[in-house]
Protein backbone atom coordinates (compact mmCIF):
# COMPACT_ATOMS: atom_id res chain seq x y z
CA UNK A 1 0.00 0.00 0.00
CA UNK A 2 1.44 3.33 -1.02
CA UNK A 3 0.54 6.30 1.11
CA UNK A 4 1.74 9.70 -0.09
CA UNK A 5 1.09 13.03 1.55
CA UNK A 6 2.10 16.09 -0.40
CA UNK A 7 1.29 19.60 0.68
CA UNK A 8 0.22 21.59 -2.35
CA UNK A 9 1.18 24.98 -0.99
CA UNK A 10 3.32 26.42 -3.79
CA UNK A 11 0.65 26.42 -6.50
CA UNK A 12 1.99 23.44 -8.41
CA UNK A 13 -0.31 20.82 -9.86
CA UNK A 14 0.50 17.99 -7.44
CA UNK A 15 -2.06 16.14 -5.36
CA UNK A 16 -2.27 16.87 -1.65
CA UNK A 17 -2.62 13.13 -0.99
CA UNK A 18 -2.54 9.87 -2.92
CA UNK A 19 -3.02 6.29 -1.77
CA UNK A 20 -2.76 3.10 -3.76
CA UNK A 21 -4.31 -0.16 -2.56
CA UNK A 22 -3.73 -2.96 -5.02
CA UNK A 23 -4.93 -1.72 -8.40
CA UNK A 24 -7.01 1.10 -6.86
CA UNK A 25 -5.69 4.63 -6.47
CA UNK A 26 -7.40 7.55 -4.75
CA UNK A 27 -6.07 11.07 -5.23
CA UNK A 28 -7.04 14.16 -3.22
CA UNK A 29 -6.55 17.65 -4.61
CA UNK A 30 -6.52 20.66 -2.29
CA UNK A 31 -7.81 23.91 -3.77
CA UNK A 32 -8.70 27.40 -2.62
CA UNK A 33 -11.54 29.69 -3.53
CA UNK A 34 -10.92 33.32 -4.48
CA UNK A 35 -11.81 34.14 -0.87
CA UNK A 36 -9.08 31.84 0.42
CA UNK A 37 -11.34 29.04 1.67
CA UNK A 38 -9.85 25.57 1.24
CA UNK A 39 -11.79 22.74 -0.36
CA UNK A 40 -10.91 19.24 -1.56
CA UNK A 41 -11.67 17.22 -4.70
CA UNK A 42 -10.89 13.54 -5.03
CA UNK A 43 -10.74 10.90 -7.74
CA UNK A 44 -10.71 7.12 -7.70
CA UNK A 45 -9.30 4.96 -10.49
CA UNK A 46 -8.52 1.31 -11.09
CA UNK A 47 -5.30 0.59 -12.99
CA UNK A 48 -5.08 -2.43 -15.23
CA UNK A 49 -2.77 -3.76 -17.90
CA UNK A 50 -3.98 -4.17 -21.47
CA UNK A 51 -1.22 -5.99 -23.32
CA UNK A 52 1.96 -4.04 -22.57
CA UNK A 53 0.10 -0.83 -21.74
CA UNK A 54 -1.28 0.31 -18.38
CA UNK A 55 -4.70 1.94 -18.48
CA UNK A 56 -7.14 3.41 -15.98
CA UNK A 57 -10.83 2.83 -15.47
CA UNK A 58 -13.52 4.25 -13.20
CA UNK A 59 -15.26 0.88 -12.91
CA UNK A 60 -14.51 -1.71 -10.23
CA UNK A 61 -14.32 -5.48 -10.73
CA UNK A 62 -15.76 -7.61 -7.97
CA UNK A 63 -15.57 -7.53 -4.21
CA UNK A 64 -11.77 -7.22 -4.04
CA UNK A 65 -11.80 -3.92 -5.95
CA UNK A 66 -14.70 -2.64 -3.86
CA UNK A 67 -12.90 -3.52 -0.62
CA UNK A 68 -9.70 -1.86 -1.86
CA UNK A 69 -11.66 1.23 -2.90
CA UNK A 70 -13.35 1.44 0.50
CA UNK A 71 -9.98 1.21 2.26
CA UNK A 72 -8.41 3.85 0.02
CA UNK A 73 -11.42 6.19 0.29
CA UNK A 74 -11.43 5.84 4.08
CA UNK A 75 -7.76 6.84 4.16
CA UNK A 76 -8.50 9.84 1.92
CA UNK A 77 -11.38 10.89 4.17
CA UNK A 78 -9.09 10.71 7.21
CA UNK A 79 -6.50 12.83 5.40
CA UNK A 80 -9.10 15.48 4.53
CA UNK A 81 -10.52 15.46 8.06
CA UNK A 82 -7.06 15.75 9.67
CA UNK A 83 -6.05 18.53 7.28
CA UNK A 84 -9.24 20.47 8.00
CA UNK A 85 -8.69 20.01 11.75
CA UNK A 86 -5.11 21.32 11.44
CA UNK A 87 -6.27 24.32 9.42
CA UNK A 88 -9.00 25.08 11.96
CA UNK A 89 -6.48 24.87 14.81
CA UNK A 90 -4.10 27.19 12.96
CA UNK A 91 -6.93 29.67 12.33
CA UNK A 92 -7.95 29.59 15.99
CA UNK A 93 -4.35 30.19 17.11
CA UNK A 94 -4.07 33.18 14.78
CA UNK A 95 -7.32 34.71 16.05
C-alpha positions in Angstrom: 0.0 0.0 0.0 1.4 3.3 -1.0 0.5 6.3 1.1 1.7 9.7 -0.1 1.1 13.0 1.5 2.1 16.1 -0.4 1.3 19.6 0.7 0.2 21.6 -2.3 1.2 25.0 -1.0 3.3 26.4 -3.8 0.7 26.4 -6.5 2.0 23.4 -8.4 -0.3 20.8 -9.9 0.5 18.0 -7.4 -2.1 16.1 -5.4 -2.3 16.9 -1.7 -2.6 13.1 -1.0 -2.5 9.9 -2.9 -3.0 6.3 -1.8 -2.8 3.1 -3.8 -4.3 -0.2 -2.6 -3.7 -3.0 -5.0 -4.9 -1.7 -8.4 -7.0 1.1 -6.9 -5.7 4.6 -6.5 -7.4 7.5 -4.8 -6.1 11.1 -5.2 -7.0 14.2 -3.2 -6.6 17.7 -4.6 -6.5 20.7 -2.3 -7.8 23.9 -3.8 -8.7 27.4 -2.6 -11.5 29.7 -3.5 -10.9 33.3 -4.5 -11.8 34.1 -0.9 -9.1 31.8 0.4 -11.3 29.0 1.7 -9.8 25.6 1.2 -11.8 22.7 -0.4 -10.9 19.2 -1.6 -11.7 17.2 -4.7 -10.9 13.5 -5.0 -10.7 10.9 -7.7 -10.7 7.1 -7.7 -9.3 5.0 -10.5 -8.5 1.3 -11.1 -5.3 0.6 -13.0 -5.1 -2.4 -15.2 -2.8 -3.8 -17.9 -4.0 -4.2 -21.5 -1.2 -6.0 -23.3 2.0 -4.0 -22.6 0.1 -0.8 -21.7 -1.3 0.3 -18.4 -4.7 1.9 -18.5 -7.1 3.4 -16.0 -10.8 2.8 -15.5 -13.5 4.2 -13.2 -15.3 0.9 -12.9 -14.5 -1.7 -10.2 -14.3 -5.5 -10.7 -15.8 -7.6 -8.0 -15.6 -7.5 -4.2 -11.8 -7.2 -4.0 -11.8 -3.9 -6.0 -14.7 -2.6 -3.9 -12.9 -3.5 -0.6 -9.7 -1.9 -1.9 -11.7 1.2 -2.9 -13.3 1.4 0.5 -10.0 1.2 2.3 -8.4 3.9 0.0 -11.4 6.2 0.3 -11.4 5.8 4.1 -7.8 6.8 4.2 -8.5 9.8 1.9 -11.4 10.9 4.2 -9.1 10.7 7.2 -6.5 12.8 5.4 -9.1 15.5 4.5 -10.5 15.5 8.1 -7.1 15.7 9.7 -6.0 18.5 7.3 -9.2 20.5 8.0 -8.7 20.0 11.7 -5.1 21.3 11.4 -6.3 24.3 9.4 -9.0 25.1 12.0 -6.5 24.9 14.8 -4.1 27.2 13.0 -6.9 29.7 12.3 -7.9 29.6 16.0 -4.4 30.2 17.1 -4.1 33.2 14.8 -7.3 34.7 16.1 
